[in-house]
Amino acid sequence: MKNWLRQHRRSLTTTLARLARTPLASLLNISVVGVALALPLAFYVILTNLQSLAQDKAPTPQISVFLAMDAQASDAREIDNRLKKHAAIAKFRFIPRDQALAELKEKAGLSDVIASLGRNPLPNGFVIDARENTSAALEKLRDEFKAWPKVEHVQLDSTWARRLDATLQLGRLIVLVLAALLAFALVAVTFNTIRLQILTQRAEIEVAKLIGATNPFIRRPFLYYGAVLGLAGGITGWAIVWAGLWLLNDRLGSLTQLYGTSYALRHLSLPDAASLCAFAGALGWLGAWLSASRNLAEFDPE
């Protein structure tokens, strides 16, 4: 076990020394990986902020239940009792037809037109807030309320919620596709970098094989190189996005103050940042493994 750990420590030390011997090339490779990771990461952070902003600022979708014109007070009390016992209802309020008419006169400015009708055309109604604001949950409640006695019409205010959900789904798909493409690019960059290193050290590798070194032993330093390259690129990508958000928040703060409010874009959380770095390191390791496995098998000392 100690010998195994000593070999891995030596491979890691060799990798770090190799990176230090070529600082400019290492910096360029890390920058390429960092920029490739920063693009989907920036889209992900912006999408997360938009989703959070929509949840905080958007109005809560409501369900309006209108009773039949011939509904009596006992019918309204029966529906009131049902709503009180309903587990999916967060809160509700009863709007008598006279109150609805008065609010319509104030908001629409149609007092003269309404006065000419001679009678109140509006029914009694309930305005309901559900505990769950997803489109599926709201539509299920709407269908349930329609079947209640003395309910004439149920109106669901969820069009904006469906549009928002569809937009966010499209955004998540775009982020996923972009992340997949750039992850492939990261693997390709690591593959070519390791291939060049193997070709450069061809003579050294052939001598090592002559004295009995196995492919896994020779491959190990290259795997560490790919993992370190990916990890450093992940940290660089996080730093690029963090700096971009810091600059945006500086300008965004000045802009939102002009509108009498304040808002700041949220940075990537610590678990998400750690996941990014681990994922980048794994991609670098994968690219190095593919390159080393293929290129080491192409030549053997005679």
C-alpha positions in Angstrom: 0.0 0.0 0.0 2.8 2.4 0.9 4.6 1.6 -2.4 1.4 2.3 -4.3 0.9 5.6 -2.6 4.6 6.5 -3.2 4.2 5.8 -6.9 1.1 8.0 -7.2 2.8 10.8 -5.2 5.8 10.6 -7.5 3.6 10.7 -10.6 1.8 13.8 -9.2 5.1 15.5 -8.4 6.4 14.7 -11.9 3.2 16.2 -13.4 3.5 19.4 -11.4 7.1 19.7 -12.3 6.3 19.2 -16.0 3.7 22.0 -15.8 6.2 24.3 -14.1 8.9 23.7 -16.7 6.7 25.0 -19.5 4.7 27.8 -17.8 3.6 29.6 -21.0 2.3 26.4 -22.7 0.6 25.3 -19.5 -1.0 28.6 -19.0 -2.4 28.6 -22.5 -3.7 25.1 -22.2 -5.4 25.9 -18.9 -6.8 29.1 -20.4 -8.3 27.2 -23.3 -10.0 24.8 -21.0 -11.2 27.6 -18.6 -12.8 29.5 -21.4 -14.5 26.4 -22.8 -16.0 25.7 -19.4 -16.8 29.3 -18.7 -19.3 29.6 -21.6 -21.8 26.9 -20.5 -21.2 27.9 -16.9 -22.1 31.5 -17.5 -25.3 30.4 -19.3 -26.2 28.1 -16.4 -25.6 30.9 -13.8 -27.7 33.4 -15.8 -30.5 30.8 -16.2 -30.5 30.1 -12.5 -30.7 33.8 -11.7 -33.6 34.3 -14.2 -35.5 31.4 -12.6 -34.9 32.8 -9.1 -36.0 36.2 -10.2 -39.1 34.9 -11.9 -40.1 33.0 -8.7 -39.5 36.1 -6.5 -41.1 38.8 -8.7 -43.7 37.0 -10.8 -47.3 37.1 -9.6 -48.7 34.0 -8.0 -51.1 32.2 -10.4 -54.7 32.2 -9.1 -57.8 30.2 -9.8 -61.1 32.1 -10.1 -64.3 30.1 -9.4 -67.5 31.8 -10.5 -70.8 30.5 -9.1 -74.0 30.2 -11.1 -76.4 33.2 -11.1 -79.0 31.2 -9.3 -76.6 30.0 -6.5 -77.9 30.7 -3.0 -76.0 31.7 0.1 -76.0 28.0 1.3 -74.3 27.0 -1.9 -71.5 29.6 -1.4 -71.1 28.3 2.2 -70.8 24.7 1.0 -68.0 25.7 -1.4 -66.4 27.7 1.3 -66.3 24.7 3.6 -64.9 22.5 0.8 -62.1 25.0 0.2 -61.2 25.2 3.9 -60.8 21.4 4.0 -58.9 21.1 0.7 -55.2 20.2 1.3 -54.0 21.7 -2.0 -55.4 25.2 -1.2 -53.1 27.7 0.4 -55.6 30.5 0.9 -58.8 31.8 -0.7 -61.2 34.7 -0.5 -64.9 35.1 -1.3 -65.9 38.0 -3.5 -69.6 38.8 -3.4 -71.2 40.0 -6.6 -71.7 43.5 -5.3 -68.1 43.9 -4.3 -67.0 42.6 -7.7 -69.2 45.1 -9.4 -67.8 48.0 -7.3 -64.2 46.9 -8.0 -65.0 46.7 -11.8 -66.3 50.2 -11.7 -63.2 51.6 -10.0 -60.6 49.7 -12.2 -62.2 49.8 -15.6 -63.7 53.3 -15.5 -67.0 51.9 -16.9 -69.3 53.3 -14.2 -71.7 54.9 -16.8 -71.9 51.7 -18.9 -72.4 49.4 -15.9 -75.1 51.8 -14.4 -77.1 51.5 -17.7 -77.3 47.7 -17.4 -80.0 48.0 -14.7 -78.9 44.9 -12.8 -75.6 43.4 -11.6 -74.4 40.9 -14.3 -71.6 39.5 -12.1 -71.8 36.3 -10.1 -70.4 35.5 -6.7 -66.9 34.1 -6.9 -63.9 32.8 -5.1 -60.2 33.7 -5.8 -58.0 30.8 -4.8 -54.2 30.5 -4.3 -52.9 26.9 -4.6 -50.0 25.5 -2.5 -48.3 24.2 -5.7 -48.1 26.6 -8.6 -47.1 24.1 -11.4 -49.2 24.0 -14.5 -50.2 20.4 -13.9 -51.3 21.0 -10.3 -53.3 24.1 -11.2 -55.1 22.4 -14.1 -56.0 19.4 -11.9 -57.6 21.8 -9.4 -59.4 23.6 -12.2 -60.9 20.4 -13.5 -61.9 19.4 -9.9 -63.7 22.7 -9.2 -65.6 22.5 -12.5 -67.4 19.4 -11.2 -68.6 21.1 -8.0 -72.3 21.9 -7.8 -73.4 25.5 -8.6 -70.0 26.3 -10.2 -70.6 27.9 -13.6 -67.1 28.7 -14.7 -63.4 28.3 -13.5 -60.7 30.5 -14.9 -57.1 29.6 -14.5 -54.5 32.3 -14.5 -51.5 30.2 -15.5 -50.7 31.1 -19.1 -47.6 33.1 -17.9 -46.5 30.1 -15.8 -46.6 27.8 -18.8 -44.7 30.2 -20.9 -42.1 30.7 -18.2 -41.7 27.0 -17.7 -41.3 26.4 -21.5 -38.7 29.2 -21.7 -36.7 27.8 -18.8 -36.9 24.3 -20.3 -35.5 25.6 -23.6 -32.8 27.5 -21.7 -31.8 24.3 -19.8 -31.7 22.4 -23.1 -29.4 25.0 -24.7 -27.1 24.9 -21.6 -27.0 21.1 -21.8 -26.2 21.0 -25.5 -23.5 23.7 -25.1 -22.0 21.9 -22.1 -21.8 18.6 -24.0 -20.1 20.2 -27.0 -17.6 22.0 -24.9 -17.0 19.0 -22.8 -16.1 17.1 -26.0 -13.8 20.0 -26.9 -12.1 19.7 -23.5 -11.5 16.0 -24.0 -10.1 16.7 -27.5 -7.7 19.4 -26.2 -6.4 17.0 -23.5 -6.1 14.2 -26.0 -4.0 16.2 -28.3 -1.8 17.6 -25.5 -1.1 14.2 -24.1 -0.4 12.8 -27.6 2.2 15.5 -28.2 3.9 14.8 -24.9 4.0 11.0 -25.6 5.6 11.7 -29.0 8.1 14.1 -27.4 9.0 11.4 -24.8 9.0 8.5 -27.2 12.6 7.5 -26.7 12.2 7.7 -22.9 9.1 5.5 -23.0 10.8 2.9 -25.2 13.7 2.7 -22.8 11.3 2.3 -19.9 9.5 -0.5 -21.7 12.8 -2.3 -22.3 13.5 -2.5 -18.6 10.1 -3.8 -17.9 7.8 -0.8 -17.3 4.2 -1.6 -18.0 1.7 0.6 -19.9 -0.3 1.4 -16.7 2.9 2.6 -15.0 3.9 4.7 -18.0 0.4 6.0 -18.4 0.0 7.2 -14.8 1.9 10.5 -15.1 -0.1 11.4 -18.2 -3.4 10.7 -16.4 -2.4 13.0 -13.6 -1.4 15.6 -16.1 -4.8 15.5 -17.7 -6.6 15.6 -14.4 -4.6 18.5 -13.1 -5.1 20.3 -16.4 -8.8 19.8 -16.2 -9.0 20.8 -12.6 -7.0 24.0 -13.2 -9.2 24.8 -16.2 -12.3 24.3 -14.0 -11.0 26.7 -11.4 -10.1 29.2 -14.2 -13.6 28.9 -15.7 -15.2 29.5 -12.3 -12.9 32.6 -11.8 -13.9 34.0 -15.2 -17.6 33.7 -14.5 -17.1 35.1 -11.0 -15.2 38.1 -12.3 -17.9 38.6 -15.0 -20.7 38.5 -12.5 -18.8 40.9 -10.2 -18.5 43.4 -13.1 -22.2 43.0 -14.1 -23.3 43.4 -10.5 -21.4 46.7 -10.3 -23.2 48.1 -13.3 -26.5 46.4 -12.5 -26.6 48.0 -9.0 -26.4 51.5 -10.5 -29.1 50.6 -13.1 -31.6 49.2 -10.6 -31.1 52.1 -8.2 -32.6 54.3 -11.0 -35.8 52.3 -10.8 -35.9 52.5 -7.0 -35.0 48.8 -6.4 -31.9 46.7 -6.0 -30.9 43.3 -7.5 -27.7 41.4 -7.7 -26.8 38.3 -9.7 -26.1 35.4 -7.5 -22.7 33.7 -7.8 -22.2 29.9 -8.2 -22.7 28.1 -4.9 -19.8 26.3 -3.3 -21.2 22.8 -4.0 -21.8 23.7 -7.7 -18.3 25.2 -7.9 -16.8 22.0 -6.4 -18.9 19.9 -8.8 -17.6 21.9 -11.7 -14.0 21.4 -10.8 -14.4 17.7 -10.2 -16.2 17.3 -13.5 -13.5 19.2 -15.3 -10.8 17.1 -13.7 -12.7 13.9 -14.7 -12.9 15.1 -18.3 -9.2 15.9 -18.3 -8.5 12.4 -16.9 -10.7 10.8 -19.6 -9.0 12.7 -22.4 -5.6 11.7 -21.1 -6.6 8.1 -20.7 -7.9 7.8 -24.2 -4.8 9.5 -25.7 -2.3 7.5 -23.6 -4.0 4.2 -24.1 -4.1 4.7 -27.9 -0.7 6.2 -28.4 1.2 3.9 -26.1 -0.2 0.9 -28.0 1.0 2.2 -31.3 4.7 1.5 -30.6 6.6 -1.1 -28.7 10.3 -1.5 -28.5 11.7 -4.4 -30.5 
